[in-house]
Amino acid sequence: MLKKFTIQTDKRDQMIDVTDKVQEFLNECKVVEGAVIVYCPHTTAGITINENADPDVKRDMIRRFDEVYPWAHKLDRHFEGNTAAHMKASTVGASQYIIVTNEQLLLGTWQGIYFCEFDGPRTRTFYVKII
């Protein structure tokens, strides 16, 4: 089972919680045990798992990514000017693998699944594959 999701981002750098979308797909498919892969097919966006309780975590992460990978760097040569977005996406990664047990994503108390936009705003896609 595979589902394609479309998501609209509205900022250059943004972390959008997609945990509920993934869980809803599991519920639709009546998955009791297994795993899911959440995959992002873009080179300037990614998927991560991190805290979903305190919104300051997302803000701090985006700020720190900007510190490590500044948007404008005099030595960057990529003609689109978005090398920082490529670096951030490579750091976060393109996918996450999550265990499913008792019909639920096996996430920690404070964990959520995030679509990470680093070159928005854009219309993006991500996929969820049930195994």
N, C-alpha and C positions, 0 to 999 in steps of 0.2 A: 504494500500500500504506500502510495506516494501522493503528496499533495503540494501544490504550488500556491504560495501565498504572495499577495501583492501588498506592499506597504508604501505609504507616502511619507517621506521625511520632510521636515520644514526648516531645518537648520543645517549649517555646514557640518557640524559635529554634534551627534545626538546618539543617545542610547535609549532604545525603545524596548520595553518589557513585552516579550511575545510569549511568555509562559502560558497564559490562559489560552492563546490560540493553539498552541501545541497540545495542551491538555484536552481542549475541546475536540481536536481531531482524534485523539486517543479514544475519547468517549464515543464519538461517532462510529469508530471502527470496532468498538467493544473489545479493546485490547486489555487483557488481564495481566499477562506476563510477557516480557520481551525487552525491547530497547528501541530508541528512536535516534536517528541522526538528524540534526538540524544543520542545514547547509546553505551557505551564501555564495552565489555564483558571480560575485563582483570583486574586482581587484582593489576597490577603494571602500569596502565595507566588510564587516565580518560578524561573527557570532561568538558571544562569550557567556559565561555563567558567573554571576557575581551577586553581591548583596542587593536585595530589593526592598529593604525596610527603610533605609535612610536615603532620601534623594541627594543628600550632599555627597554620597559616595560617587554617583554618576558625575556630578559637577566636578568633583576633585579629580576623578580619573581623566576626564576630558581636558581639564587644565594641565594635568601632569603630562598627558600625551603631547599637548601643545608645547610644553617646556622642552621635552625630549626631542620632539620632531616639529620644529617651528615651520609654519606655513611657507615663509619666504626664507630661503637660504641662498646666499650669493654663489655657492658652488653647484647648486642643483641645475641640471641641464635638461630635464624632461620638458618637452615643449608645451605640455598642457599646464605646467606649473603646479601640479598636485602631487609632487613626490612625497610630501608629508602624509597625505592620505594613503598612499601605497604603503608607506612604512608603518603607519598605525594599523592598517588592515592586516599586514603580515604579522605584526606583533600579537594582535588579538587572535587571528586565525580564521579560517573559512568555515569551520564546523565544530559542533559539540556532539558528543555521544552520551545519551542519558538512559539509564536503566529504568524500566517500567516494572513495577510490582504492585499487586493488588489494585490494578487499574489506575495507578497514580505514578507520575514522574517521581523518581527517587532523587529528590533534591533536599539539601539541608534546610533547616528552619528559615534561614534568611536568604536563601538562594533563589534567583530568578534567571531566566534565559533572555538574553538581550541581543537585539539586532543593533549593531554599531555602525552608524553612518559617519563617514569621515570626509565626504566630498559632496554634500547636499546643498540645497534641497534637491531631491530626486524621487522618482517613482522607482522602487526597488522590488526585487523578488527574493524569496527564500523558500527552501524546500524542507519538508519533513518526510522522512522515510521511516516507516515502521518495520522492524525486524522481528 
